[in-house]
Amino acid sequence: MITNTRLTAPTAPTEETRYEEELARGLVAADEEAFAAIYRRWGSLVHTMATRLLGDTYEAEDVTQQVFLGAWHGRAGFRPERGPLGAWLVGITRRKIVDALAARTRRLTLIDSAGRDADSTGPDEAAPDRVLDRVLLIDALAQLPRRQREVLCMAFYEDLTQAQIAERTGLPLGTVKSHARRGLHRLRQAIEQPAVHETGR
């Protein structure tokens, strides 16, 4: 007995899917126009995710920049068989947000540690000088532009090389070196200034 069975043809990729695949091929091929289209397509999503989880618009803008810099520099690592381009970008966004939260936690921990040291008393006569040095360092770091501060914090407290900092942040190595050089110069000026005022009294 023959029944009227409706056969379903394989679903063809939608136009949107084909466009996303085209953008992904353009990214891997280092096509700047495709990359600009990728930013227009997913930039607001990335920024919204970062703003919601970080609660800070400026940090969210910084993370958004890091995500797309990381995507551009790491484009050779994109594997379409593992998932679509949008999901890959979301994965990068999550990692950058985690890094931003970790950096924020380290800064707060450092400040809290300095505060506890300042409140503690003990027989060590050198302790006040160490606490003062730490407070001056934290204060000087806080006055640096965000990029310079982050580069120096990663170098000081995580013992990362400039190449490792460039890899983590997605910044070119030359930019990292520039931030480190300028940051150290401004840090030295900020730390030495109190000593100049002290000797001038």
Phi, psi and chi 1 to 4 in degrees:
 res  aa     phi    psi   chi1   chi2   chi3   chi4
   1 MET       -  129.7 -179.4  178.6  178.4      -
   2 ILE   -98.6  128.5  -60.5  175.4      -      -
   3 THR  -109.2  157.0   58.0      -      -      -
   4 ASN   -81.3   93.2  -67.3  -31.2      -      -
   5 THR   -99.5  126.6  -56.0      -      -      -
   6 ARG   -85.8  117.9  179.3  177.1  -62.5  174.4
   7 LEU   -90.1  134.2  -61.5  177.4      -      -
   8 THR  -100.8  122.7  -56.2      -      -      -
   9 ALA   -74.1  149.5      -      -      -      -
  10 PRO   -54.5  138.5  -21.3   30.8      -      -
  11 THR   -71.0  126.3  -56.1      -      -      -
  12 ALA   -77.5  148.5      -      -      -      -
  13 PRO   -57.8  138.4  -19.7   30.1      -      -
  14 THR   -71.1  164.2   64.3      -      -      -
  15 GLU   -61.7  -36.6 -174.6  174.8  -19.9      -
  16 GLU   -65.4  -41.5 -176.2  175.1  -15.6      -
  17 THR   -63.7  -43.2  -58.8      -      -      -
  18 ARG   -62.4  -38.3  -74.3 -164.9  -62.3  -90.5
  19 TYR   -65.4  -41.1  179.6   57.8      -      -
  20 GLU   -65.0  -39.7 -176.9  170.9  -26.5      -
  21 GLU   -64.6  -36.9  -69.2  171.9   -9.5      -
  22 GLU   -65.1  -41.6 -177.6 -178.0  -27.6      -
  23 LEU   -64.4  -40.4  -69.3  179.2      -      -
  24 ALA   -62.2  -42.3      -      -      -      -
  25 ARG   -63.9  -38.4  -73.4 -168.0  -64.4  -89.1
  26 GLY   -64.5  -39.2      -      -      -      -
  27 LEU   -62.7  -49.4  172.9   65.2      -      -
  28 VAL   -61.2  -32.4  173.8      -      -      -
  29 ALA   -84.4    5.7      -      -      -      -
  30 ALA    62.5   36.3      -      -      -      -
  31 ASP   -82.1  112.5 -175.2  -28.9      -      -
  32 GLU   -65.8  -33.6  -66.5 -176.6    3.5      -
  33 GLU   -66.3  -40.5  -70.9 -174.5    7.2      -
  34 ALA   -64.3  -39.0      -      -      -      -
  35 PHE   -65.3  -39.4 -176.3   64.9      -      -
  36 ALA   -62.6  -39.5      -      -      -      -
  37 ALA   -66.6  -36.0      -      -      -      -
  38 ILE   -63.5  -42.0  -71.5  168.2      -      -
  39 TYR   -64.1  -43.7 -179.3   80.7      -      -
  40 ARG   -62.8  -34.4  -71.5 -167.0  -61.1  -90.5
  41 ARG   -77.4  -41.4 -173.0  176.4  179.0   84.9
  42 TRP  -116.1   -4.2  -76.0  -74.7      -      -
  43 GLY   -58.2  -43.9      -      -      -      -
  44 SER   -67.8  -35.0   60.1      -      -      -
  45 LEU   -63.8  -46.3  171.1   64.3      -      -
  46 VAL   -61.2  -45.6  169.3      -      -      -
  47 HIS   -64.5  -39.6 -172.5  -91.3      -      -
  48 THR   -64.2  -44.2  -61.8      -      -      -
  49 MET   -59.3  -46.8  -77.9 -178.4   61.4      -
  50 ALA   -65.3  -41.3      -      -      -      -
  51 THR   -64.0  -42.8  -58.1      -      -      -
  52 ARG   -65.0  -40.4 -174.1  171.0   66.5 -112.4
  53 LEU   -86.8  -27.2  -67.3  173.3      -      -
  54 LEU   -95.7  -27.6  -66.7  171.4      -      -
  55 GLY    69.0   21.3      -      -      -      -
  56 ASP  -143.0  117.8 -174.3  -62.2      -      -
  57 THR   -63.8  -40.1  -57.3      -      -      -
  58 TYR   -67.1  -43.3  -65.6  106.4      -      -
  59 GLU   -63.4  -37.5  -83.4 -169.1  -71.0      -
  60 ALA   -63.3  -40.5      -      -      -      -
  61 GLU   -63.5  -40.3  -69.7  173.8   -1.6      -
  62 ASP   -64.3  -43.9 -168.0   45.5      -      -
  63 VAL   -64.1  -41.9  163.7      -      -      -
  64 THR   -58.6  -43.7  -59.0      -      -      -
  65 GLN   -62.9  -43.0 -179.1 -179.7   -4.1      -
  66 GLN   -63.4  -38.6  -71.0 -177.6   38.3      -
  67 VAL   -60.5  -48.6  167.1      -      -      -
  68 PHE   -76.4  -30.6  -74.4   96.2      -      -
  69 LEU   -64.7  -43.4  -82.7  172.3      -      -
  70 GLY   -63.3  -39.0      -      -      -      -
  71 ALA   -65.0  -41.7      -      -      -      -
  72 TRP   -66.3  -48.7  178.6 -106.2      -      -
  73 HIS   -71.0  -28.0  -67.7  -59.7      -      -
  74 GLY  -103.0   20.8      -      -      -      -
  75 ARG   -61.1  -28.4   58.8 -172.3  178.8  -85.1
  76 ALA   -66.4  -19.5      -      -      -      -
  77 GLY   -86.3   -4.1      -      -      -      -
  78 PHE   -72.6  129.3  172.7   66.9      -      -
  79 ARG  -122.9  104.0  -64.2  -69.9 -179.2  -90.7
  80 PRO   -59.2  -26.6   17.0  -28.4      -      -
  81 GLU   -70.1  -17.8   64.2  -87.4   12.8      -
  82 ARG   -88.7  -11.7  -63.3  179.3 -176.0  172.7
  83 GLY   153.2  167.1      -      -      -      -
  84 PRO   -71.5  165.8   25.0  -32.5      -      -
  85 LEU   -60.5  -41.9  178.8   58.6      -      -
  86 GLY   -59.3  -42.6      -      -      -      -
  87 ALA   -66.1  -35.8      -      -      -      -
  88 TRP   -63.2  -42.9 -175.9   65.6      -      -
  89 LEU   -65.6  -38.6  -70.1  170.5      -      -
  90 VAL   -63.4  -38.9  166.8      -      -      -
  91 GLY   -62.7  -42.5      -      -      -      -
  92 ILE   -63.1  -41.1  -63.8  175.3      -      -
  93 THR   -59.7  -45.2  -57.4      -      -      -
  94 ARG   -60.9  -41.1  -72.1  173.4  176.4  154.9
  95 ARG   -66.7  -40.3  -70.5 -166.9  -64.8  -86.4
  96 LYS   -67.4  -35.1  -64.7  -61.8 -175.9 -176.7
  97 ILE   -66.3  -42.6  -70.5  171.4      -      -
  98 VAL   -60.3  -42.9  168.2      -      -      -
  99 ASP   -61.6  -41.6  -71.9  -15.0      -      -
 100 ALA   -65.4  -41.4      -      -      -      -
 101 LEU   -66.3  -39.5  -71.2  170.7      -      -
 102 ALA   -64.4  -41.3      -      -      -      -
 103 ALA   -64.2  -40.5      -      -      -      -
 104 ARG   -63.2  -42.8 -179.1 -168.7  -65.0  176.4
 105 THR   -62.4  -41.5  -59.3      -      -      -
 106 ARG   -63.3  -40.6  -74.7 -168.0  -62.0  -88.4
 107 ARG   -63.5  -44.3  -69.8 -165.4  -62.3  -90.8
 108 LEU   -65.8  -38.9  -67.1  174.1      -      -
 109 THR   -64.1  -39.9  -59.7      -      -      -
 110 LEU   -63.6  -45.1 -170.4   63.4      -      -
 111 ILE   -64.8  -42.4  -67.6  170.2      -      -
 112 ASP   -63.9  -39.5 -177.6   60.2      -      -
 113 SER   -64.2  -41.1  173.1      -      -      -
 114 ALA   -64.3  -37.9      -      -      -      -
 115 GLY   -65.6  -40.8      -      -      -      -
 116 ARG   -65.5  -40.8  -75.0 -160.7  -54.4  -89.6
 117 ASP   -63.6  -36.4  -72.2  -12.6      -      -
 118 ALA   -68.3  -32.1      -      -      -      -
 119 ASP   -81.8  -20.5  -68.2  -23.4      -      -
 120 SER   -82.0  150.5   63.2      -      -      -
 121 THR  -125.7  151.4   56.6      -      -      -
 122 GLY  -168.6  175.9      -      -      -      -
 123 PRO   -75.7  -13.4   27.2  -33.8      -      -
 124 ASP   -70.6  111.0 -173.4   -4.3      -      -
 125 GLU   -70.4  -22.8  -66.4 -178.9   -0.1      -
 126 ALA   -81.4  -14.2      -      -      -      -
 127 ALA   -56.6  -46.2      -      -      -      -
 128 PRO   -57.4  -38.5  -25.3   36.1      -      -
 129 ASP   -65.8  -39.7  -70.9  -24.8      -      -
 130 ARG   -65.8  -41.7  -73.1 -157.5  -56.3  -91.1
 131 VAL   -63.4  -43.6  171.9      -      -      -
 132 LEU   -61.2  -44.3  178.5   60.8      -      -
 133 ASP   -59.1  -42.8  -71.5  -16.7      -      -
 134 ARG   -67.2  -42.4 -173.5  178.8  -61.1 -177.5
 135 VAL   -63.5  -42.6  170.2      -      -      -
 136 LEU   -62.5  -40.2  -73.0  173.7      -      -
 137 LEU   -64.4  -45.8  175.8   60.7      -      -
 138 ILE   -62.5  -43.2  -66.8  168.9      -      -
 139 ASP   -63.9  -41.9 -177.5   60.4      -      -
 140 ALA   -66.5  -40.7      -      -      -      -
 141 LEU   -62.7  -39.8  -82.2  169.8      -      -
 142 ALA   -64.0  -24.5      -      -      -      -
 143 GLN   -86.6   -8.2  -64.7  177.1   40.8      -
 144 LEU   -77.1  154.8  -65.7  178.2      -      -
 145 PRO   -56.2  149.2  -24.8   33.8      -      -
 146 ARG   -54.5  -44.2 -177.0  169.6   63.7 -115.4
 147 ARG   -62.7  -45.6  -82.5  -61.9 -170.8 -170.6
 148 GLN   -62.9  -41.6  -67.0  177.0   14.3      -
 149 ARG   -62.0  -45.0 -177.9  173.5   65.3 -114.0
 150 GLU   -64.7  -42.2  -71.5  176.3   -9.1      -
 151 VAL   -61.6  -45.7  166.2      -      -      -
 152 LEU   -68.7  -37.9  -69.2 -178.2      -      -
 153 CYS   -63.2  -41.4  -78.4      -      -      -
 154 MET   -66.0  -35.3  -78.8 -173.0  -87.3      -
 155 ALA   -73.1  -43.3      -      -      -      -
 156 PHE   -73.1  -51.5  -70.1  162.8      -      -
 157 TYR   -97.2  -19.2  -56.7  116.2      -      -
 158 GLU  -111.2   -4.0  -62.5 -178.6   61.7      -
 159 ASP    57.3   39.8 -160.0   26.7      -      -
 160 LEU   -89.0  145.5  -64.0 -178.6      -      -
 161 THR   -77.1  166.7   65.5      -      -      -
 162 GLN   -64.4  -33.6  -69.0  179.0  -24.1      -
 163 ALA   -66.1  -40.4      -      -      -      -
 164 GLN   -67.0  -37.9  -69.8  171.0  -35.4      -
 165 ILE   -63.5  -42.2  -66.7  170.8      -      -
 166 ALA   -61.6  -41.7      -      -      -      -
 167 GLU   -65.9  -41.7 -177.3  177.8   -4.9      -
 168 ARG   -69.0  -42.9  174.2  177.1  -67.7 -170.5
 169 THR   -85.6  -18.8   60.0      -      -      -
 170 GLY    80.7    7.1      -      -      -      -
 171 LEU   -84.8  149.9  -66.2  171.2      -      -
 172 PRO   -61.7  148.0  -21.1   32.0      -      -
 173 LEU   -58.4  -39.2 -179.5   57.8      -      -
 174 GLY   -62.0  -36.4      -      -      -      -
 175 THR   -68.0  -41.0  -57.4      -      -      -
 176 VAL   -61.0  -45.1  170.8      -      -      -
 177 LYS   -61.6  -40.3  -70.1 -179.3  177.6  179.7
 178 SER   -64.4  -45.2  177.4      -      -      -
 179 HIS   -60.8  -42.7  -76.6  -39.5      -      -
 180 ALA   -64.6  -44.8      -      -      -      -
 181 ARG   -63.8  -48.2 -175.5  174.1   61.3 -105.9
 182 ARG   -67.5  -39.5  -67.2  173.4 -176.4  170.2
 183 GLY   -63.2  -43.5      -      -      -      -
 184 LEU   -64.1  -39.0  -76.7  171.3      -      -
 185 HIS   -63.1  -45.9  178.2   69.0      -      -
 186 ARG   -69.5  -35.0  -65.3 -178.8   65.0  166.1
 187 LEU   -64.6  -43.5 -159.8   60.1      -      -
 188 ARG   -62.2  -42.3 -170.5  176.5  -61.7  112.4
 189 GLN   -63.1  -43.0  -74.8 -176.8  -37.8      -
 190 ALA   -66.9  -37.2      -      -      -      -
 191 ILE   -76.4  -36.8  -68.3  174.5      -      -
 192 GLU   -76.5  -23.1  -71.0  175.5   -6.9      -
 193 GLN   -60.6  -45.4 -169.9  172.9    3.5      -
 194 PRO   -58.5  -37.1  -24.7   35.0      -      -
 195 ALA   -65.7  -36.3      -      -      -      -
 196 VAL   -64.1  -43.8  171.9      -      -      -
 197 HIS   -64.2  -37.4  -70.1  -28.8      -      -
 198 GLU   -64.7  -44.1 -170.1   72.9   25.3      -
 199 THR   -73.8  -18.8   55.0      -      -      -
 200 GLY   -86.8   -3.3      -      -      -      -
 201 ARG   -70.6      -  -76.1 -177.4 -179.1  178.7
